[in-house]
Amino acid sequence: MVDAKGAPVTEADRKGRLLSSLQALSATLMAILQTRLALVATELEEEKQRLLAILGWGAVAILMGTVASVFLAGFITVLFWDTHPLLVLGGLTLGFVLACAWAVGQVRQAIHGGGDLLAASLAELQADRDALAEAAARGRAQSDGATAASTDASVRGQ
């Protein structure tokens, strides 16, 4: 066998190039893995911050809403104590139940509206898979072409 310059290629040269190619491939794969892990860590941190914000603001809203509701209910009950106290208490209870149902709906919407966890990481990994598959297909096509060329040359030489 000869290389592109016409010099003979020894088995040691081929093994050295193969080892060099494998080392470069493993270094590339490790760099890709490191980048993807950093992206996953960033996405997890963002998701943690989002959940903490939801919990914090939810707790503040619950506290303020509870205090306001108690004062409002007390005010309205005292205001109508002489005329229709049971009707007022029943109406306030119904209002609180409806407000609670609305709040539960909002919490469900916030939970389901967070988006796909690690969507960017998964998209990047899919892009990496596609690029590697494309490169492998090109490499097979080139090696098939080189094999065909060397077979043609050996057939012509006989």
C-alpha positions as CSV (number, residue, x, y, z in Angstrom):
1,M,0.0,0.0,0.0
2,V,1.1,3.6,-0.7
3,D,-0.1,6.9,0.6
4,A,-1.2,10.0,-1.4
5,K,2.5,10.9,-2.0
6,G,3.4,7.5,-3.2
7,A,5.4,6.5,-0.1
8,P,4.8,3.0,1.2
9,V,2.4,2.7,4.2
10,T,3.5,0.3,6.9
11,E,1.3,-1.5,9.4
12,A,2.7,0.7,12.2
13,D,1.8,3.9,10.3
14,R,-1.8,2.6,9.9
15,K,-2.1,1.7,13.6
16,G,-0.6,5.0,14.6
17,R,-3.2,6.9,12.5
18,L,-6.0,4.8,13.8
19,L,-4.9,5.4,17.4
20,S,-4.6,9.1,16.7
21,S,-8.1,9.2,15.1
22,L,-9.6,7.3,18.1
23,Q,-8.0,9.7,20.5
24,A,-9.3,12.7,18.6
25,L,-12.7,11.1,18.5
26,S,-12.8,10.4,22.2
27,A,-11.6,13.9,23.0
28,T,-14.4,15.3,20.8
29,L,-17.0,13.1,22.4
30,M,-15.8,14.1,25.9
31,A,-16.1,17.8,24.9
32,I,-19.6,17.3,23.6
33,L,-20.6,15.4,26.8
34,Q,-19.1,18.2,29.0
35,T,-21.0,20.8,27.0
36,R,-24.3,18.9,27.3
37,L,-23.8,18.3,31.0
38,A,-23.3,22.0,31.5
39,L,-26.4,22.7,29.6
40,V,-28.4,20.2,31.7
41,A,-27.0,21.8,34.9
42,T,-28.1,25.3,33.6
43,E,-31.6,24.1,32.8
44,L,-32.0,22.4,36.1
45,E,-30.9,25.6,37.9
46,E,-33.4,27.7,35.9
47,E,-36.2,25.2,36.7
48,K,-35.2,25.3,40.4
49,Q,-35.4,29.1,40.3
50,R,-38.8,29.0,38.6
51,L,-40.2,26.6,41.2
52,L,-38.8,28.6,44.1
53,A,-40.4,31.8,42.7
54,I,-43.7,30.0,42.3
55,L,-43.6,28.7,45.9
56,G,-42.5,32.1,47.3
57,W,-45.0,34.2,45.5
58,G,-47.7,31.6,46.1
59,A,-47.0,31.7,49.9
60,V,-47.2,35.5,49.9
61,A,-50.4,35.5,47.9
62,I,-51.9,32.9,50.3
63,L,-51.0,34.9,53.3
64,M,-52.2,38.2,52.0
65,G,-55.4,36.7,50.6
66,T,-56.2,35.0,53.9
67,V,-55.7,38.1,55.9
68,A,-57.8,40.2,53.5
69,S,-60.5,37.6,53.3
70,V,-60.8,37.4,57.1
71,F,-61.1,41.1,57.5
72,L,-63.5,41.4,54.6
73,A,-65.7,38.6,55.9
74,G,-65.7,40.2,59.3
75,F,-66.6,43.6,58.0
76,I,-69.5,42.3,55.8
77,T,-70.8,40.1,58.6
78,V,-70.8,43.0,61.1
79,L,-72.3,45.3,58.5
80,F,-75.3,43.0,57.9
81,W,-75.6,41.5,61.4
82,D,-78.9,43.1,62.2
83,T,-80.7,42.2,58.9
84,H,-79.5,38.9,57.3
85,P,-76.4,37.4,59.1
86,L,-76.9,33.8,57.9
87,L,-77.4,34.9,54.3
88,V,-74.2,37.0,54.5
89,L,-72.2,34.2,56.0
90,G,-73.5,31.7,53.4
91,G,-72.7,34.1,50.5
92,L,-69.2,34.8,51.9
93,T,-68.6,31.0,52.2
94,L,-69.7,30.5,48.6
95,G,-67.5,33.3,47.5
96,F,-64.5,31.8,49.3
97,V,-65.2,28.3,47.8
98,L,-65.3,29.8,44.3
99,A,-62.1,31.8,44.9
100,C,-60.4,28.6,46.2
101,A,-61.5,26.7,43.0
102,W,-60.1,29.4,40.8
103,A,-56.8,29.4,42.7
104,V,-56.4,25.7,42.4
105,G,-57.0,26.1,38.6
106,Q,-54.3,28.7,38.5
107,V,-51.8,26.4,40.4
108,R,-52.5,23.6,37.9
109,Q,-52.0,25.9,35.0
110,A,-48.7,27.0,36.4
111,I,-47.5,23.5,37.0
112,H,-48.4,22.3,33.5
113,G,-47.3,25.5,31.8
114,G,-43.6,25.1,32.9
115,G,-42.6,23.6,29.5
116,D,-40.6,20.5,28.9
117,L,-37.9,19.8,31.4
118,L,-34.5,19.7,29.6
119,A,-36.0,20.4,26.2
120,A,-32.9,22.4,25.1
121,S,-30.6,19.6,26.2
122,L,-32.6,17.0,24.4
123,A,-32.8,19.0,21.3
124,E,-29.0,19.5,21.3
125,L,-28.4,15.8,21.9
126,Q,-30.7,15.0,19.0
127,A,-28.7,17.5,16.8
128,D,-25.5,15.8,17.9
129,R,-26.9,12.4,17.0
130,D,-28.0,13.6,13.6
131,A,-24.6,15.2,12.9
132,L,-22.7,12.1,14.0
133,A,-24.9,9.9,11.9
134,E,-24.4,12.2,8.9
135,A,-20.6,12.2,9.4
136,A,-20.6,8.4,9.7
137,A,-22.6,8.1,6.5
138,R,-20.1,10.4,4.7
139,G,-17.2,8.3,6.1
140,R,-18.8,5.1,4.9
141,A,-19.3,6.6,1.5
142,Q,-15.7,7.8,1.3
143,S,-14.3,4.5,2.5
144,D,-16.6,2.7,0.0
145,G,-15.3,5.0,-2.7
146,A,-11.6,4.4,-1.6
147,T,-12.2,0.6,-1.5
148,A,-13.7,0.7,-4.9
149,A,-10.8,2.8,-6.3
150,S,-8.2,0.5,-4.8
151,T,-10.0,-2.6,-6.1
152,D,-10.1,-1.0,-9.6
153,A,-6.4,-0.2,-9.4
154,S,-5.5,-3.7,-8.3
155,V,-7.7,-5.2,-11.1
156,R,-6.0,-2.9,-13.7
157,G,-2.6,-3.9,-12.3
158,Q,-3.3,-7.7,-12.9
